[in-house]
Amino acid sequence: MPDKSRDVVVIATYNEAKTIDIILTTLMACNLPAIVIDDNSPDGTANLAKAHANAYVIVRKHKRGIASAYLDGFHTALDQGYDYIVQMDAGLTHDSTKVPSMLDKCKREQFSLVIGSRFLNNPSVKSYRTFISLGAAWLMSHINVNVKDATGGFRCWHGEHLRKLLKEHPATAKGFAFQLELLYWTFAMGGKVGEIPIDYLLSNSSFNFKMVREGLQVYKTLLTANRLSRSGTACEKGGK
């Protein structure tokens, strides 16, 4: 049967004038629309995006951070009735030609979430960030989140799962650590998670060690939630 699902790509942007045309043109070639959440980029990113027929552009007045940008994009996509939602970076760190493969895997194997993994085969980025990301995956494995790339931001969501996830467990982090929150609660809710290998280009990223601190704080919160969950399960078993 032909695929009748509605798919969309959510892109958070700030000063991505050099790359946004490339991404949107590639997505257009794949017959994919995009929702662009731009934090009023002074370099004119939003105007460049608006010139593309496949782009729905939302310009926010102030720079409010990566987490809120993606969350605004997710809610917009869900409100517009999209069935599958891909999130990706705007700086060419993520290969937009991989989007159809991610969508296909998510649909065909009925995943709640598919992660574009930098580490499924071998680490494709060899830098201090590689060790931070691998360390995060190791920590997350101790709270029942078993993936190779726990911090990856190239993801494909099943819309109904994402809708329930955001309603029951809204993210609280303001930076990239929101990825850890949504991933943890996807596993906790019994979601089916898969990975697909990707090549990753380390570009001019906004990553900094403040994000590492936030990630550790988020992990401590998730660790507590995991312990309470396990304690509750044990109490339920003991009461039977």
C-alpha positions, 0 to 999 in steps of 0.5 A: 500500500502507498505511504499516506503518512504526513511527514515533516522536518523541524529545524531550529535556526540561529544565524544559519544563512550559509546553510539553510538554503542547502538543507531546504533545497535537499528536503524539497528534492525529497518532497519533504516540508520543513518547519523552521523555528528561527530566533530572529537571526540577525543574518537573515536566516528567516527570510532565506527560509521563507523563500522556499515553498516547502518551509513554514517559518516561525520567527521568535522575537528573542533567542530563547534556546535550542530546547524551546525552539525544538519544542515549539516546532514539535507542538506546531507539527503536531497541531498541523497533524503530521504523523512523523516528525524529524528533528535536525540541525541547521548547520550541515552537521546532519546529512539531510539526504538521510531523512528518508531512510530514517522515516522509512525505518521508523514506519517500517519497523514501527519505532517510537523513535529512531536516532541518527547514531554517530556511534552505531558502527564506529565514532565518526567524530574524534574529539573531546565531544566524542568522549562526552557523548559516549560517556553520556550514553554509558551513564544513561545505560545505568537508567535503562536507556540502551542506545549507542548515541544518547545525545544525538540530535538527529531524530525521527519521532512517531507523532502519536508517541511524541504527543503523549510524551510531551503531555506526560513528561514535558522537557525542563532543560533549556539546552541540549540536555532536553534530548536526554529527558525525552529519550529517558521518558521514551524508554520509561513509557515502553517506547520502541527505540531504534538507531541508524548509522550516520556520518556527522560533520563537526561544524561551528557548534554552540556547544559549551561546558555549561551544557555539560553541567546542565546535562549532569543536573538532568541526569541526576533528576532522571536517576532519581526518577528511575530509582523511584520507579524501580522502588515502586515496582518492587513495592507492587510486587511485594504487595501481590 
